[in-house]
């Protein structure tokens, strides 16, 4: 007898840690997985059934992936939309390219959110260095200049507190089209994961409270320590955005919570998100589980949080001490992404800690002195 699960093959463009965890979820559910990634020993290659070693814009390789798979998805947004349209069978790519095209460009993203009547920081397009002074005049100091494309973890952006940063900002504007954002006086940074299938059914995850260091996510605490009204509005915003996008798959939405409890959307990520990793241990379904269910148009579950939780990122400079920490923390969940090369500020893994008291757990993390 043929196993129907084994006849379903999930193709994943990208083989980093998100692709690895997505593949692990698909395998747990009984499906086969093929990954396309240029790195021979990328993290996802360690857990998949087949690895196509090719660049993300290799049309021949993408067509091969499409021919071999039941459905194709992606683990990060910086893939080439035009090549995907040309190489992958539209019926096998239910996510489409609309969400990608919007989220790949910060200017398109802000225009979309404005059309949805979603609060965002004031902004001005800076398409050339000549636009910068006029944009600053309108937005005012302090402000943040960001490239419209390919920025992440603080890369491709400059905070302008005054004219002292103008030279660096002009250099960035010379290199790339940018957007200038007004500074939001925020009390907290939060995020929320939502997954939606082709039929429009959604799974909405609890709100995560996030703390960053040097523009890289450091910890996520769930449930977020904020009033219920703010959390409810974040979920409403998420559902509006997902439905307006006709989302298929998973979307991470980052918010600022203003000092007046006003919510501002900061960024959209059209795939599983670092701040949703807690869901692997803390929820009845992980963000990776529902990503797979969404692209296969399976019914979407209601998400339940089993326990309060803290997730902390492990960067390259933390690896050795975290390895020693494993001998002391039997109840902490250690995730190693399997990257061959460890670099400073490179995400190498994460730790998930189920807890009854978030503040006590944050203190326990601080007491290790690994993340000082």
KAHUWO-V218643 format. One record per residue. NEAR is the number of other ideal C-beta (glycine too) atoms within 8 Angstrom. Layout:
# KAHUWO-V218643
((NEAR) (NEAR))
This chain:
# KAHUWO-V218643
((2) (5) (7) (6) (8) (9) (8) (12) (13) (18) (16) (18) (13) (15) (16) (13) (10) (11) (16) (15) (13) (17) (15) (10) (13) (12) (12) (7) (9) (8) (12) (10) (16) (16) (17) (16) (16) (7) (8) (6) (6) (13) (12) (19) (13) (8) (9) (14) (6) (8) (13) (11) (7) (11) (6) (13) (8) (10) (9) (8) (11) (16) (10) (9) (15) (14) (6) (9) (12) (7) (13) (13) (13) (12) (14) (9) (10) (7) (13) (7) (10) (6) (13) (14) (9) (6) (10) (12) (6) (7) (5) (12) (12) (11) (12) (10) (9) (8) (14) (15) (10) (12) (12) (10) (10) (12) (10) (11) (12) (11) (8) (11) (12) (9) (7) (9) (4) (10) (6) (11) (10) (8) (11) (11) (11) (14) (6) (7) (8) (5) (12) (14) (7) (8) (12) (12) (7) (8) (12) (7) (8) (8) (13) (11) (15) (12) (13) (10) (10) (7) (9) (6) (7) (7) (7) (9) (12) (9) (8) (13) (7) (7) (4) (5) (11) (9) (6) (8) (12) (10) (8) (14) (14) (6) (6) (9) (10) (13) (13) (16) (12) (10) (9) (8) (5) (10) (6) (11) (13) (15) (15) (15) (17) (16) (15) (15) (14) (6) (5) (7) (8) (10) (15) (10) (13) (11) (14) (16) (14) (14) (10) (9) (7) (6) (7) (12) (11) (9) (12) (15) (16) (15) (10) (12) (7) (11) (6) (5) (7) (12) (13) (8) (9) (14) (11) (8) (13) (13) (11) (10) (17) (12) (10) (9) (11) (7) (12) (11) (15) (15) (18) (15) (16) (13) (14) (11) (13) (12) (6) (4) (11) (7) (13) (12) (14) (9) (8) (14) (11) (13) (14) (13) (11) (9) (14) (15) (13) (15) (13) (12) (9) (13) (14) (6) (10) (11) (14) (12) (11) (15) (16) (14) (15) (16) (14) (8) (8) (7) (6) (12) (9) (4) (13) (6) (11) (7) (8) (13) (14) (16) (15) (11) (12) (12) (12) (10) (6) (11) (12) (6) (9) (13) (7) (8) (11) (9) (4) (6) (6) (4) (5) (10) (9) (8) (11) (6) (11) (7) (9) (4) (5) (7) (6) (6) (9) (10) (11) (12) (13) (11) (12) (15) (14) (11) (11) (5) (7) (10) (6) (9) (11) (11) (8) (9) (12) (9) (6) (9) (6) (8) (10) (4))
